[in-house]
Amino acid sequence: MEDAIKHFVISLAGTILLALLFSLGIDHVHATLYGGGAMLATGLMKEGIWDYLLKKGVPSLADITADAIGVGVGMMINIVIFLPW
């Protein structure tokens, strides 16, 4: 469970930070989508490649779920707070 919390927090923070970086060059909506997509892909690759294929950890559906929830919350925060209304 502790590992899933780390996945959630890192996905949340990464989504917000990447979206802010991407928003320097494109609109906030697309930046949010790209930031969320990049973090979700990172989480899936970590579980699929690092844990499953390379056997460096234990693949976990709970970790992937925590990644997805963190990305979703991060995207909502980006849209609510950083989108100019």
MMTF fields as JSON, N, C-alpha, C and O atoms, coordinates in Angstrom:
{
  "mmtfVersion": "1.0.0",
  "mmtfProducer": "UNKNOWN",
  "numBonds": 339,
  "numAtoms": 340,
  "numGroups": 85,
  "numChains": 1,
  "numModels": 1,
  "chainsPerModel": [1],
  "groupsPerChain": [85],
  "chainIdList": ["A"],
  "bondAtomList": [4, 2, 8, 6, 12, 10, 16, 14, 20, 18, 24, 22, 28, 26, 32, 30, 36, 34, 40, 38, 44, 42, 48, 46, 52, 50, 56, 54, 60, 58, 64, 62, 68, 66, 72, 70, 76, 74, 80, 78, 84, 82, 88, 86, 92, 90, 96, 94, 100, 98, 104, 102, 108, 106, 112, 110, 116, 114, 120, 118, 124, 122, 128, 126, 132, 130, 136, 134, 140, 138, 144, 142, 148, 146, 152, 150, 156, 154, 160, 158, 164, 162, 168, 166, 172, 170, 176, 174, 180, 178, 184, 182, 188, 186, 192, 190, 196, 194, 200, 198, 204, 202, 208, 206, 212, 210, 216, 214, 220, 218, 224, 222, 228, 226, 232, 230, 236, 234, 240, 238, 244, 242, 248, 246, 252, 250, 256, 254, 260, 258, 264, 262, 268, 266, 272, 270, 276, 274, 280, 278, 284, 282, 288, 286, 292, 290, 296, 294, 300, 298, 304, 302, 308, 306, 312, 310, 316, 314, 320, 318, 324, 322, 328, 326, 332, 330, 336, 334],
  "bondOrderList": [1, 1, 1, 1, 1, 1, 1, 1, 1, 1, 1, 1, 1, 1, 1, 1, 1, 1, 1, 1, 1, 1, 1, 1, 1, 1, 1, 1, 1, 1, 1, 1, 1, 1, 1, 1, 1, 1, 1, 1, 1, 1, 1, 1, 1, 1, 1, 1, 1, 1, 1, 1, 1, 1, 1, 1, 1, 1, 1, 1, 1, 1, 1, 1, 1, 1, 1, 1, 1, 1, 1, 1, 1, 1, 1, 1, 1, 1, 1, 1, 1, 1, 1, 1],
  "groupList": [{"groupName": "MET", "atomNameList": ["N", "CA", "C", "O"], "elementList": ["N", "C", "C", "O"], "formalChargeList": [0, 0, 0, 0], "bondAtomList": [1, 0, 2, 1, 3, 2], "bondOrderList": [1, 1, 2], "singleLetterCode": "M", "chemCompType": "L-PEPTIDE LINKING"}, {"groupName": "GLU", "atomNameList": ["N", "CA", "C", "O"], "elementList": ["N", "C", "C", "O"], "formalChargeList": [0, 0, 0, 0], "bondAtomList": [1, 0, 2, 1, 3, 2], "bondOrderList": [1, 1, 2], "singleLetterCode": "E", "chemCompType": "L-PEPTIDE LINKING"}, {"groupName": "ASP", "atomNameList": ["N", "CA", "C", "O"], "elementList": ["N", "C", "C", "O"], "formalChargeList": [0, 0, 0, 0], "bondAtomList": [1, 0, 2, 1, 3, 2], "bondOrderList": [1, 1, 2], "singleLetterCode": "D", "chemCompType": "L-PEPTIDE LINKING"}, {"groupName": "ALA", "atomNameList": ["N", "CA", "C", "O"], "elementList": ["N", "C", "C", "O"], "formalChargeList": [0, 0, 0, 0], "bondAtomList": [1, 0, 2, 1, 3, 2], "bondOrderList": [1, 1, 2], "singleLetterCode": "A", "chemCompType": "L-PEPTIDE LINKING"}, {"groupName": "ILE", "atomNameList": ["N", "CA", "C", "O"], "elementList": ["N", "C", "C", "O"], "formalChargeList": [0, 0, 0, 0], "bondAtomList": [1, 0, 2, 1, 3, 2], "bondOrderList": [1, 1, 2], "singleLetterCode": "I", "chemCompType": "L-PEPTIDE LINKING"}, {"groupName": "LYS", "atomNameList": ["N", "CA", "C", "O"], "elementList": ["N", "C", "C", "O"], "formalChargeList": [0, 0, 0, 0], "bondAtomList": [1, 0, 2, 1, 3, 2], "bondOrderList": [1, 1, 2], "singleLetterCode": "K", "chemCompType": "L-PEPTIDE LINKING"}, {"groupName": "HIS", "atomNameList": ["N", "CA", "C", "O"], "elementList": ["N", "C", "C", "O"], "formalChargeList": [0, 0, 0, 0], "bondAtomList": [1, 0, 2, 1, 3, 2], "bondOrderList": [1, 1, 2], "singleLetterCode": "H", "chemCompType": "L-PEPTIDE LINKING"}, {"groupName": "PHE", "atomNameList": ["N", "CA", "C", "O"], "elementList": ["N", "C", "C", "O"], "formalChargeList": [0, 0, 0, 0], "bondAtomList": [1, 0, 2, 1, 3, 2], "bondOrderList": [1, 1, 2], "singleLetterCode": "F", "chemCompType": "L-PEPTIDE LINKING"}, {"groupName": "VAL", "atomNameList": ["N", "CA", "C", "O"], "elementList": ["N", "C", "C", "O"], "formalChargeList": [0, 0, 0, 0], "bondAtomList": [1, 0, 2, 1, 3, 2], "bondOrderList": [1, 1, 2], "singleLetterCode": "V", "chemCompType": "L-PEPTIDE LINKING"}, {"groupName": "SER", "atomNameList": ["N", "CA", "C", "O"], "elementList": ["N", "C", "C", "O"], "formalChargeList": [0, 0, 0, 0], "bondAtomList": [1, 0, 2, 1, 3, 2], "bondOrderList": [1, 1, 2], "singleLetterCode": "S", "chemCompType": "L-PEPTIDE LINKING"}, {"groupName": "LEU", "atomNameList": ["N", "CA", "C", "O"], "elementList": ["N", "C", "C", "O"], "formalChargeList": [0, 0, 0, 0], "bondAtomList": [1, 0, 2, 1, 3, 2], "bondOrderList": [1, 1, 2], "singleLetterCode": "L", "chemCompType": "L-PEPTIDE LINKING"}, {"groupName": "GLY", "atomNameList": ["N", "CA", "C", "O"], "elementList": ["N", "C", "C", "O"], "formalChargeList": [0, 0, 0, 0], "bondAtomList": [1, 0, 2, 1, 3, 2], "bondOrderList": [1, 1, 2], "singleLetterCode": "G", "chemCompType": "PEPTIDE LINKING"}, {"groupName": "THR", "atomNameList": ["N", "CA", "C", "O"], "elementList": ["N", "C", "C", "O"], "formalChargeList": [0, 0, 0, 0], "bondAtomList": [1, 0, 2, 1, 3, 2], "bondOrderList": [1, 1, 2], "singleLetterCode": "T", "chemCompType": "L-PEPTIDE LINKING"}, {"groupName": "TYR", "atomNameList": ["N", "CA", "C", "O"], "elementList": ["N", "C", "C", "O"], "formalChargeList": [0, 0, 0, 0], "bondAtomList": [1, 0, 2, 1, 3, 2], "bondOrderList": [1, 1, 2], "singleLetterCode": "Y", "chemCompType": "L-PEPTIDE LINKING"}, {"groupName": "TRP", "atomNameList": ["N", "CA", "C", "O"], "elementList": ["N", "C", "C", "O"], "formalChargeList": [0, 0, 0, 0], "bondAtomList": [1, 0, 2, 1, 3, 2], "bondOrderList": [1, 1, 2], "singleLetterCode": "W", "chemCompType": "L-PEPTIDE LINKING"}, {"groupName": "PRO", "atomNameList": ["N", "CA", "C", "O"], "elementList": ["N", "C", "C", "O"], "formalChargeList": [0, 0, 0, 0], "bondAtomList": [1, 0, 2, 1, 3, 2], "bondOrderList": [1, 1, 2], "singleLetterCode": "P", "chemCompType": "L-PEPTIDE LINKING"}, {"groupName": "ASN", "atomNameList": ["N", "CA", "C", "O"], "elementList": ["N", "C", "C", "O"], "formalChargeList": [0, 0, 0, 0], "bondAtomList": [1, 0, 2, 1, 3, 2], "bondOrderList": [1, 1, 2], "singleLetterCode": "N", "chemCompType": "L-PEPTIDE LINKING"}],
  "groupTypeList": [0, 1, 2, 3, 4, 5, 6, 7, 8, 4, 9, 10, 3, 11, 12, 4, 10, 10, 3, 10, 10, 7, 9, 10, 11, 4, 2, 6, 8, 6, 3, 12, 10, 13, 11, 11, 11, 3, 0, 10, 3, 12, 11, 10, 0, 5, 1, 11, 4, 14, 2, 13, 10, 10, 5, 5, 11, 8, 15, 9, 10, 3, 2, 4, 12, 3, 2, 3, 4, 11, 8, 11, 8, 11, 0, 0, 4, 16, 4, 8, 4, 7, 10, 15, 14],
  "groupIdList": [1, 2, 3, 4, 5, 6, 7, 8, 9, 10, 11, 12, 13, 14, 15, 16, 17, 18, 19, 20, 21, 22, 23, 24, 25, 26, 27, 28, 29, 30, 31, 32, 33, 34, 35, 36, 37, 38, 39, 40, 41, 42, 43, 44, 45, 46, 47, 48, 49, 50, 51, 52, 53, 54, 55, 56, 57, 58, 59, 60, 61, 62, 63, 64, 65, 66, 67, 68, 69, 70, 71, 72, 73, 74, 75, 76, 77, 78, 79, 80, 81, 82, 83, 84, 85],
  "secStructList": [7, 2, 2, 2, 2, 2, 2, 2, 2, 2, 2, 2, 2, 2, 2, 2, 2, 2, 2, 2, 2, 2, 6, 6, 6, 1, 7, 2, 2, 2, 2, 2, 2, 2, 2, 2, 2, 2, 2, 2, 2, 2, 2, 2, 2, 0, 0, 0, 0, 0, 0, 0, 0, 1, 7, 1, 1, 7, 7, 7, 2, 2, 2, 2, 2, 2, 2, 2, 2, 2, 2, 2, 2, 2, 2, 2, 2, 0, 0, 0, 0, 0, 1, 7, 7],
  "xCoordList": [0.825, 0.0, 0.864, 0.53, 1.96, 2.846, 3.41, 3.578, 3.701, 4.23, 3.182, 3.515, 1.928, 0.859, 0.707, 0.4, 0.916, 0.842, 1.96, 1.748, 3.155, 4.259, 3.926, 4.21, 3.329, 2.939, 1.929, 2.03, 0.954, -0.056, 0.588, 0.326, 1.422, 2.025, 2.944, 2.906, 3.762, 4.675, 3.904, 4.259, 2.855, 2.052, 1.322, 1.236, 0.809, 0.127, 1.087, 0.807, 2.216, 3.187, 3.776, 3.939, 4.092, 4.661, 3.709, 4.124, 2.439, 1.435, 1.354, 1.332, 1.311, 1.223, 2.476, 2.382, 3.64, 4.892, 5.072, 5.439, 4.814, 4.953, 3.95, 4.287, 2.733, 1.735, 2.156, 1.961, 2.728, 3.197, 4.345, 4.406, 5.249, 6.347, 5.839, 6.251, 4.942, 4.392, 3.6, 3.543, 2.987, 2.152, 2.97, 2.409, 4.287, 5.12, 5.083, 5.332, 4.774, 4.777, 3.427, 3.239, 2.477, 1.157, 0.078, 0.375, -1.183, -2.297, -2.4, -1.886, -3.075, -3.136, -3.851, -3.467, -4.882, -5.629, -4.741, -4.659, -4.078, -3.197, -2.004, -1.565, -1.482, -0.373, -0.776, 0.011, -2.0, -2.5, -2.635, -2.266, -3.163, -3.295, -1.934, -1.758, -0.987, 0.348, 1.067, 1.73, 0.933, 1.549, 0.976, 1.715, -0.338, -0.987, -0.62, -0.362, -0.598, -0.231, 1.197, 1.48, 2.092, 3.503, 3.676, 4.432, 2.985, 3.126, 2.461, 2.976, 1.328, 0.68, 1.552, 1.695, 2.128, 3.03, 4.247, 4.705, 4.769, 5.916, 5.561, 6.338, 4.406, 3.975, 3.764, 4.143, 3.161, 2.939, 4.253, 4.425, 5.177, 6.484, 7.26, 7.95, 7.15, 7.84, 7.337, 8.133, 6.041, 5.478, 5.748, 6.105, 5.577, 5.696, 7.122, 7.418, 8.006, 9.388, 10.242, 10.824, 10.318, 11.212, 10.792, 11.617, 9.513, 9.064, 8.809, 9.262, 8.078, 7.659, 8.761, 9.133, 9.272, 10.253, 11.638, 12.269, 12.112, 13.462, 13.511, 14.591, 12.333, 12.238, 12.972, 13.556, 12.946, 13.6, 12.645, 13.042, 11.408, 10.394, 9.216, 9.283, 8.15, 6.938, 5.866, 5.453, 5.404, 4.355, 3.069, 2.702, 2.406, 1.233, 0.137, 0.362, -1.046, -2.197, -2.564, -3.063, -2.323, -2.586, -1.703, -2.154, -0.452, 0.44, -0.03, 0.002, -0.465, -0.972, -2.24, -2.431, -3.095, -4.321, -3.975, -4.579, -3.008, -2.579, -1.984, -2.217, -1.214, -0.684, -1.826, -1.805, -2.819, -3.942, -4.741, -5.141, -4.969, -5.705, -4.888, -5.438, -3.582, -2.718, -2.711, -2.756, -2.653, -2.699, -4.038, -4.084, -5.122, -6.451, -6.621, -7.144, -6.183, -6.284, -5.386, -5.78, -4.182, -3.278, -3.861, -3.723, -4.511, -5.135, -6.284, -6.452, -7.072, -8.175, -7.645, -8.19, -6.585, -5.988, -5.501, -5.731, -4.827, -4.348, -5.482, -5.378, -6.557, -7.657, -8.362, -8.691, -8.598, -9.328, -8.484, -8.992, -7.227, -6.412, -5.701, -5.696, -5.096, -4.207, -4.838, -4.226, -6.026, -6.649, -7.214, -7.994, -6.841, -7.399, -8.879, -9.244, -9.71, -11.153, -11.479, -12.639],
  "yCoordList": [-1.205, 0.0, 1.263, 2.254, 1.214, 2.376, 2.699, 3.868, 1.662, 1.865, 2.524, 3.372, 2.136, 2.735, 4.219, 5.016, 4.592, 6.008, 6.79, 7.908, 6.192, 6.844, 7.016, 8.063, 5.996, 6.086, 7.219, 7.983, 7.32, 8.373, 9.758, 10.615, 9.968, 11.282, 11.673, 12.812, 10.742, 11.053, 11.324, 12.231, 10.547, 10.776, 12.117, 12.831, 12.449, 13.731, 14.892, 15.79, 14.866, 15.956, 16.03, 17.117, 14.877, 14.856, 15.401, 16.113, 15.074, 15.577, 17.098, 17.77, 17.633, 19.087, 19.766, 20.748, 19.252, 19.879, 19.796, 20.782, 18.622, 18.489, 19.371, 19.979, 19.441, 20.292, 21.757, 22.495, 22.175, 23.564, 23.816, 24.868, 22.852, 23.003, 23.028, 23.87, 22.1, 22.063, 23.327, 23.746, 23.94, 25.119, 26.346, 27.368, 26.25, 27.363, 27.49, 28.569, 26.392, 26.428, 26.202, 26.542, 25.628, 25.342, 25.731, 26.133, 25.603, 25.981, 25.022, 23.904, 25.491, 24.744, 23.406, 22.437, 23.339, 22.078, 20.99, 19.886, 21.306, 20.314, 20.006, 18.858, 21.006, 20.789, 19.823, 18.963, 19.965, 19.069, 17.651, 16.694, 17.516, 16.188, 15.542, 14.357, 16.295, 15.758, 15.398, 14.364, 16.252, 15.963, 14.706, 13.867, 14.582, 13.389, 12.137, 11.083, 12.263, 11.116, 10.669, 9.471, 11.62, 11.283, 10.573, 9.606, 11.044, 10.411, 9.034, 8.11, 8.894, 7.583, 6.583, 5.435, 7.019, 6.153, 5.766, 4.625, 6.708, 6.424, 5.353, 4.427, 5.483, 4.497, 3.118, 2.108, 3.076, 1.793, 1.148, -0.064, 1.969, 1.424, 0.925, -0.091, 1.633, 1.195, -0.18, -1.068, -0.355, -1.644, -2.724, -3.851, -2.377, -3.37, -3.772, -4.956, -2.789, -3.094, -3.392, -4.471, -2.442, -2.583, -3.754, -4.593, -3.802, -4.83, -6.181, -7.215, -6.173, -7.442, -8.07, -9.225, -7.311, -7.885, -8.048, -9.093, -7.023, -7.08, -7.713, -7.956, -7.98, -8.623, -7.835, -8.428, -6.502, -5.653, -5.283, -4.636, -5.691, -5.416, -6.34, -7.26, -6.091, -6.904, -6.06, -5.038, -6.467, -5.696, -5.707, -6.721, -4.57, -4.452, -3.652, -2.541, -4.232, -3.518, -2.341, -1.322, -2.476, -1.379, -0.173, 0.967, -0.412, 0.689, 1.38, 2.608, 0.603, 1.184, 1.99, 3.068, 1.472, 2.191, 3.493, 4.531, 3.442, 4.647, 5.661, 6.861, 5.188, 6.08, 6.778, 7.995, 5.998, 6.56, 7.57, 8.616, 7.261, 8.19, 9.457, 10.557, 9.318, 10.489, 11.379, 12.604, 10.756, 11.523, 12.236, 13.412, 11.535, 12.149, 13.334, 14.374, 13.182, 14.282, 15.446, 16.608, 15.125, 16.172, 16.943, 18.164, 16.222, 16.896, 17.794, 18.9, 17.319, 18.145, 19.402, 20.491, 19.247, 20.418, 21.41, 22.612, 20.917, 21.8, 22.561, 23.765, 21.861, 22.509, 23.523, 24.62, 23.173, 24.056, 25.263, 26.384, 25.069, 26.157, 26.962, 28.192, 26.279, 26.966, 27.403, 28.17, 26.945, 27.365, 28.767, 29.015, 29.666, 31.02, 31.031, 30.696, 31.418, 31.425, 32.738, 32.999],
  "zCoordList": [0.0, 0.0, 0.0, -0.649, 0.723, 0.78, -0.6, -0.948, -1.385, -2.731, -3.629, -4.458, -3.463, -4.26, -3.937, -4.824, -2.691, -2.312, -2.998, -3.469, -3.05, -3.757, -5.241, -5.825, -5.847, -7.258, -7.464, -8.424, -6.553, -6.651, -6.577, -7.421, -5.574, -5.35, -6.507, -6.973, -6.967, -8.069, -9.358, -10.111, -9.619, -10.819, -10.754, -11.754, -9.599, -9.396, -9.63, -10.424, -8.936, -9.052, -10.458, -11.011, -11.033, -12.381, -13.419, -14.333, -13.29, -14.231, -14.161, -15.192, -12.961, -12.791, -13.333, -14.07, -12.976, -13.416, -14.933, -15.572, -15.505, -16.958, -17.696, -18.712, -17.194, -17.841, -17.788, -18.754, -16.671, -16.58, -17.554, -18.19, -17.668, -18.622, -20.06, -20.857, -20.386, -21.743, -22.06, -23.216, -21.045, -21.291, -21.679, -22.075, -21.567, -22.022, -23.536, -24.074, -24.232, -25.682, -26.332, -27.5, -25.59, -26.167, -25.164, -24.039, -25.588, -24.709, -23.518, -23.552, -22.471, -21.208, -21.334, -20.679, -22.166, -22.28, -22.872, -22.334, -23.979, -24.594, -23.691, -23.621, -23.006, -22.088, -20.976, -20.581, -20.473, -19.435, -19.958, -19.278, -21.166, -21.76, -21.995, -21.715, -22.497, -22.752, -21.451, -21.368, -20.442, -19.154, -18.523, -18.007, -18.568, -18.022, -18.804, -18.223, -20.12, -20.951, -20.718, -20.672, -20.572, -20.335, -18.995, -18.899, -17.964, -16.653, -16.626, -15.998, -17.3, -17.344, -18.103, -17.683, -19.212, -19.968, -19.137, -19.197, -18.364, -17.504, -16.465, -16.233, -15.855, -14.86, -15.466, -14.873, -16.643, -17.313, -17.727, -17.606, -18.217, -18.602, -17.387, -17.465, -16.27, -15.05, -14.635, -14.33, -14.623, -14.222, -15.268, -14.926, -16.538, -17.6, -17.917, -18.074, -18.013, -18.399, -17.171, -17.065, -16.248, -15.093, -14.2, -13.837, -13.851, -12.91, -13.58, -13.088, -14.712, -15.319, -16.184, -15.979, -17.139, -18.064, -17.452, -17.61, -16.756, -16.189, -14.803, -14.264, -14.225, -12.902, -11.818, -10.911, -11.906, -10.908, -9.773, -8.804, -9.902, -8.9, -9.133, -9.948, -8.419, -8.553, -9.237, -8.689, -10.43, -11.096, -10.262, -9.668, -10.237, -9.373, -10.053, -10.534, -10.085, -10.623, -9.709, -10.186, -8.42, -7.479, -7.805, -7.699, -8.2, -8.561, -9.837, -9.926, -10.821, -12.072, -11.788, -12.35, -10.926, -10.557, -9.84, -10.11, -8.931, -8.213, -9.188, -9.049, -10.178, -11.21, -11.946, -12.129, -12.365, -13.131, -12.298, -12.808, -11.043, -10.171, -9.946, -9.973, -9.723, -9.553, -10.783, -10.673, -11.957, -13.205, -13.335, -13.696, -13.044, -13.143, -12.216, -12.617, -10.983, -10.017, -10.455, -10.366, -10.924, -11.404, -12.581, -12.667, -13.484, -14.632, -14.18, -14.693, -13.222, -12.712, -12.029, -12.21, -11.247, -10.591, -11.63, -11.497, -12.667, -13.732, -14.395, -14.632, -14.692, -15.398, -14.5, -14.951, -13.241, -12.336, -11.936, -11.935, -11.6, -11.059, -12.133, -12.082, -13.112, -14.022, -15.335, -16.079, -15.635, -16.872, -16.712, -15.793, -17.57, -17.449, -17.834, -18.961, -16.89, -17.161, -17.752, -18.073]
}
